[in-house]
Amino acid sequence: MKEQERYEVIKGLVDHPYANKARAALQLGCTKRHINRMIFGYRAEGMAFFSYNGPLVKTTF
């Protein structure tokens, strides 16, 4: 449930504007830059940003 953990951490950052992005980055194992990207994606798409459906591969038979 990696997506759920990421969602909860990013939602906490958005809900509390003085939250620590560096601490969130350590918790998720990423950089503060990636935290900012996830915040931007969360604000644009909501929880759907964190769901991964796999690569979009076009198959031909």
C-alpha positions in Angstrom: 0.0 0.0 0.0 2.7 2.4 -1.0 0.2 4.7 -2.7 -1.9 4.9 0.4 1.1 6.0 2.6 2.1 8.6 0.0 -1.4 9.9 -0.2 -1.7 10.2 3.6 1.7 12.0 4.0 1.0 14.5 1.1 -2.5 15.1 2.3 -1.1 16.0 5.7 1.3 18.4 4.2 -1.4 20.1 2.2 -3.8 20.3 5.2 -1.0 21.7 7.5 0.9 24.4 5.5 3.7 24.6 8.1 4.4 20.9 8.0 8.0 19.7 7.4 8.6 18.7 3.8 12.1 17.4 4.7 10.7 15.0 7.3 8.1 13.8 4.8 10.8 13.2 2.2 12.7 11.1 4.7 9.6 9.1 5.6 8.8 8.4 2.0 12.4 7.9 0.9 12.4 10.7 -1.8 13.6 14.2 -2.2 11.9 17.5 -1.3 11.6 18.2 -5.0 9.6 15.1 -5.5 7.5 16.0 -2.5 6.7 19.3 -4.2 5.8 17.4 -7.4 3.4 15.1 -5.5 1.8 18.1 -3.7 1.2 19.8 -7.1 -0.2 16.5 -8.5 -2.5 16.0 -5.4 -3.8 19.5 -5.8 -4.5 19.0 -9.5 -6.0 15.5 -9.5 -6.6 14.5 -5.8 -6.2 10.9 -4.8 -6.3 9.7 -8.4 -2.7 11.1 -8.7 -1.4 8.3 -6.5 -3.1 5.4 -8.2 -0.9 3.5 -10.6 -2.5 1.5 -13.4 0.6 0.4 -15.2 2.1 1.6 -18.4 -0.1 2.4 -21.3 1.0 -0.2 -23.8 -0.8 -0.6 -27.0 -1.1 -4.2 -28.0 -1.7 -5.4 -31.6 -2.8 -8.9 -32.5 
